[in-house]
Amino acid sequence: MFCAAYVVGSLNSAIITTYLIKRKDIRKYGSFNAGLTNVYRCFGVKTAAATLVMDLLKGAVVVFGTRLVMLLPIFDGFILDSTSVCLISMVFAVLGHCFPAFYGFKGGKGILIGGVCAMFIDPPSFLLSILVFVIAVAVTKYISVGSMSACAAFPIFTMLWQAFANRFLGASYVNIHIHGVLALGLFIIGFLRHFSNIQHLFSGEEKKFYLHKKGEDE
């Protein structure tokens, strides 16, 4: 199950869509990162939209595929709940995106696929984290700052929201502390993958993001 999540994550959307649409390797352009932001900057809205759609599909396959597997009789009475297992699958999918076996283990930063999985696993915590992302980008104009801020916020919102839902909304979340720790894994991976961006931020070399930036599709 987790190996399957890694394999799905390894199907790097940025690499696949830019090759199919532009016959080019995104890792040779812009920041050389195989991620959505670099696709948008280098090849424009249409290619970026295709990348986003593919990542949405990948995230749905990882999360709902994991939930289907968890319905098998062999998982009756399993020590971990479905949410915990889905979060583990999310981590493996992110690792697959960052270190894809099909592309020499050179992939993206894993933020988009992690966010998509989080959206399907825990929508309220995801939406709160997206709000943090939007505010951080609006204030700083740096996608990297928004991404790291959202990654840091997600485990906090996961525990706070689930505890609130249990107490006041009649929800039945279990293993909330485990969910928080697993969500923290997304922040750790995201932080490590953004190390070069952090260096660029301190040196003043990080590129700012503007919606009117045009790529080759325009």
Wavefront OBJ file of the C-alpha trace (Angstrom):
o trace
v 0.000 0.000 0.000
v 2.720 2.470 0.981
v 4.937 1.254 -1.851
v 2.041 1.936 -4.223
v 1.742 5.476 -2.805
v 5.452 5.997 -3.455
v 5.081 4.742 -7.039
v 2.128 7.076 -7.686
v 4.115 9.949 -6.188
v 7.056 9.059 -8.440
v 4.913 9.813 -11.502
v 6.104 13.414 -11.420
v 3.353 15.580 -12.903
v 5.627 18.489 -13.819
v 8.052 16.269 -15.718
v 5.298 14.318 -17.507
v 3.108 17.256 -18.541
v 5.957 19.472 -19.749
v 7.324 16.601 -21.810
v 3.934 15.706 -23.313
v 2.950 19.307 -24.034
v 6.305 20.966 -24.737
v 8.624 18.000 -25.341
v 10.988 19.534 -22.793
v 12.419 18.522 -19.415
v 11.319 21.027 -16.755
v 14.414 20.136 -14.728
v 16.535 21.946 -17.325
v 14.650 25.251 -17.121
v 14.109 28.065 -14.646
v 14.938 26.978 -11.114
v 15.446 23.384 -12.378
v 12.786 22.241 -9.907
v 10.168 19.765 -11.153
v 7.273 21.570 -9.527
v 4.179 23.597 -10.376
v 5.666 27.047 -9.761
v 8.595 26.424 -12.089
v 6.235 25.025 -14.744
v 4.109 28.171 -14.524
v 7.104 30.479 -14.725
v 8.728 28.678 -17.651
v 5.809 27.361 -19.718
v 2.733 29.324 -18.690
v -0.803 28.751 -17.482
v -1.914 25.874 -19.714
v 0.999 23.588 -18.880
v 0.745 24.509 -15.199
v -2.983 23.721 -15.231
v -2.285 20.285 -16.728
v 0.291 19.695 -13.993
v -2.224 20.696 -11.316
v -4.920 18.382 -12.709
v -2.524 15.433 -12.778
v -1.485 16.068 -9.173
v -5.154 16.246 -8.147
v -5.696 12.845 -9.731
v -2.576 11.434 -8.076
v -3.669 12.666 -4.666
v -7.137 11.172 -5.119
v -5.652 7.816 -6.126
v -3.327 7.781 -3.107
v -5.935 8.728 -0.493
v -9.016 6.929 -1.776
v -6.936 3.944 -2.860
v -5.594 3.689 0.688
v -9.103 3.927 2.139
v -10.339 1.176 -0.164
v -7.489 -1.101 0.878
v -8.276 -0.360 4.531
v -11.777 -1.800 3.969
v -10.309 -5.260 3.332
v -11.097 -7.818 6.083
v -7.399 -8.252 6.932
v -7.408 -4.723 8.353
v -10.269 -5.349 10.789
v -9.067 -4.253 14.212
v -5.878 -2.779 12.740
v -3.894 -0.787 15.300
v -4.019 2.413 13.225
v -7.140 4.206 12.049
v -7.831 5.069 8.409
v -6.735 8.702 8.773
v -3.364 7.678 10.196
v -2.769 5.206 7.379
v -3.771 7.811 4.771
v -1.301 10.279 6.290
v 1.449 7.655 6.061
v 0.523 7.112 2.407
v 0.692 10.886 1.922
v 4.256 10.950 3.276
v 5.267 8.133 0.915
v 3.638 9.896 -2.038
v 5.548 13.083 -1.179
v 8.790 11.112 -0.950
v 8.007 9.618 -4.350
v 7.490 13.085 -5.791
v 10.730 14.387 -4.271
v 12.788 11.311 -5.121
v 11.059 9.639 -8.102
v 12.425 6.212 -8.950
v 11.533 6.781 -12.614
v 13.556 9.992 -12.968
v 16.862 9.308 -11.276
v 15.462 10.261 -7.854
v 15.495 13.921 -8.909
v 12.039 15.411 -8.463
v 10.206 18.389 -6.984
v 9.617 19.674 -3.483
v 6.445 17.672 -2.824
v 4.272 20.568 -1.694
v 1.513 20.203 -4.270
v 1.025 16.438 -3.978
v 1.213 16.742 -0.184
v -1.379 19.506 -0.220
v -3.710 17.543 -2.500
v -3.504 14.479 -0.254
v -4.120 16.688 2.789
v -7.185 18.163 1.077
v -8.741 14.716 0.712
v -7.655 13.486 4.161
v -8.508 16.497 6.342
v -10.308 19.270 4.376
v -10.729 21.771 7.270
v -7.047 21.624 8.260
v -6.088 21.886 4.595
v -8.261 24.975 4.043
v -6.821 26.690 7.120
v -3.303 25.876 5.901
v -4.157 27.254 2.435
v -5.276 30.474 4.107
v -1.864 30.703 5.772
v -0.235 30.058 2.386
v -2.243 32.811 0.658
v -1.530 35.346 3.398
v 2.193 34.525 3.464
v 2.518 34.808 -0.332
v 0.426 37.999 -0.440
v 2.649 39.621 2.173
v 6.062 38.369 1.019
v 5.504 37.544 -2.702
v 7.524 34.366 -2.144
v 5.931 30.988 -2.961
v 8.609 29.262 -0.885
v 7.642 31.244 2.232
v 3.984 30.423 1.667
v 4.746 26.734 1.149
v 6.868 26.420 4.278
v 4.333 28.405 6.318
v 1.489 26.144 5.193
v 3.552 23.027 5.934
v 4.286 24.324 9.425
v 0.628 25.220 10.009
v -0.855 21.924 8.801
v 0.143 19.695 11.777
v -0.985 22.404 14.211
v -4.356 22.826 12.512
v -4.720 19.049 12.251
v -4.558 18.576 16.012
v -6.530 21.717 16.900
v -9.326 21.094 14.393
v -9.750 17.419 15.238
v -9.785 18.121 18.979
v -12.359 20.897 18.414
v -14.496 18.678 16.153
v -14.474 15.870 18.703
v -15.542 18.113 21.549
v -18.055 20.422 19.931
v -19.179 18.830 16.657
v -19.654 15.221 17.691
v -16.800 13.946 15.515
v -14.947 10.761 16.418
v -11.318 11.404 15.509
v -8.941 9.020 17.247
v -5.143 9.037 17.508
v -5.074 12.824 17.074
v -1.511 13.026 18.402
v -0.424 10.444 15.812
v -2.122 12.473 13.093
v -0.204 15.543 14.236
v 3.122 13.709 14.189
v 2.481 12.289 10.701
v 1.388 15.719 9.423
v 4.621 17.052 10.886
v 6.423 14.709 8.497
v 5.110 16.824 5.613
v 6.615 19.953 7.202
v 9.978 18.263 7.759
v 10.200 17.060 4.163
v 9.023 20.440 2.859
v 11.529 22.325 5.003
v 14.437 20.144 3.910
v 13.432 20.397 0.247
v 13.289 24.197 0.555
v 16.782 24.513 2.030
v 18.137 26.122 -1.150
v 15.202 28.555 -1.148
v 15.997 29.489 2.445
v 19.582 30.240 1.405
v 18.297 32.362 -1.495
v 15.943 34.229 0.827
v 18.803 35.182 3.129
v 21.007 36.184 0.203
v 18.214 38.139 -1.502
v 18.312 35.897 -4.588
v 14.914 34.243 -4.215
v 12.521 35.063 -7.073
v 9.230 36.716 -6.186
v 5.942 35.442 -7.593
v 3.511 37.556 -9.608
v 0.266 36.339 -11.166
v 0.882 38.331 -14.333
v 4.108 36.414 -14.995
v 3.863 35.037 -18.529
v 5.346 31.847 -19.871
v 5.636 30.294 -23.292
v 1.911 29.527 -23.498
v 1.049 33.228 -23.586
l 1 2 3 4 5 6 7 8 9 10 11 12 13 14 15 16 17 18 19 20 21 22 23 24 25 26 27 28 29 30 31 32 33 34 35 36 37 38 39 40 41 42 43 44 45 46 47 48 49 50 51 52 53 54 55 56 57 58 59 60 61 62 63 64 65 66 67 68 69 70 71 72 73 74 75 76 77 78 79 80 81 82 83 84 85 86 87 88 89 90 91 92 93 94 95 96 97 98 99 100 101 102 103 104 105 106 107 108 109 110 111 112 113 114 115 116 117 118 119 120 121 122 123 124 125 126 127 128 129 130 131 132 133 134 135 136 137 138 139 140 141 142 143 144 145 146 147 148 149 150 151 152 153 154 155 156 157 158 159 160 161 162 163 164 165 166 167 168 169 170 171 172 173 174 175 176 177 178 179 180 181 182 183 184 185 186 187 188 189 190 191 192 193 194 195 196 197 198 199 200 201 202 203 204 205 206 207 208 209 210 211 212 213 214 215 216 217 218
